[in-house]
Amino acid sequence: MLIFPAVVGIGIYARQMHMWDDKNMSYAAATNNGLNVIFAILISMWTTWVNESWGRIQCQLAHRWMVTDVKEYSFDRSKFKSAFIVDTDLGMTWKQDFYSYSFWRKNATHFYSFGCSMAIVAAFIGIAFWSKKIKAEKADGGETIPDWVPSVVLILVIIFGGRIFKKYLAPLMTLENHRKPQMQEEALTRATYCFAFFSSFIGYFICAFWDRNIGALAQNILMFIVTKQILINMIEIFITESDKKLKISRITREFDNELEEYEVECRRKRQL
């Protein structure tokens, strides 16, 4: 789905770099021209198309699964409820919670998110120092690895760091004991989105304001656009489709087994 803006953005950026090289323009003049307006218009049209097409897909799936008239049912989670105890002999009443509301339980996700964010910052700073070391060795004439390797490592840290963060965030989110399952899902989505936003742009912030290296910033942005989008699209296309086929085959197999058991039971009852 993100292939179109990625390809258009790479093409426009390549054209701007070509103008910068051929016409002896400054980098600011080459990247700040009418092509940015064209790119913004194309992205606006693409965003509108994606929103409308997703609504159409939702309607198609609702009709296919025959859930057009199903309304969302919300209920309170069992651990959120409490017992109101009345002692008629002592004339006392009190509330008994089924869940322990401690400071660490309520703030476990905050500590986890902060720790993962600091780990991402430390990894990015280490990659920045590594990139400087590679360029210094290259300037001295020594044999070293290519300049783009740290940028690729940066993208891999962003992708797999986000997946590891999401994997262990879900069990910790249950410790907050939200009232409704929907509230828990929304909190999980917000935390995942905030971490993804932070991990995606903190590297650019370090290159632009701490390292102050515009070349490294441009290289990281280009590698981010190309590598991350290609990897994510490959994961969505191959892994998601394979998981979906495996789940469908498993559900079909279980349904066939239950149907076969039901038919055997019906034949046995007829014989009796």
Secondary structure as UniProt FT lines:
FT   HELIX           3..22
FT   HELIX           27..31
FT   HELIX           34..64
FT   TURN            65..66
FT   TURN            68..69
FT   HELIX           78..80
FT   STRAND          82..87
FT   TURN            88..91
FT   STRAND          92..97
FT   HELIX           103..106
FT   HELIX           108..139
FT   TURN            140..141
FT   TURN            147..148
FT   HELIX           149..173
FT   HELIX           174..176
FT   HELIX           181..205
FT   HELIX           206..210
FT   HELIX           214..223
FT   HELIX           224..228
FT   HELIX           229..234
FT   HELIX           235..239
FT   HELIX           240..271
//
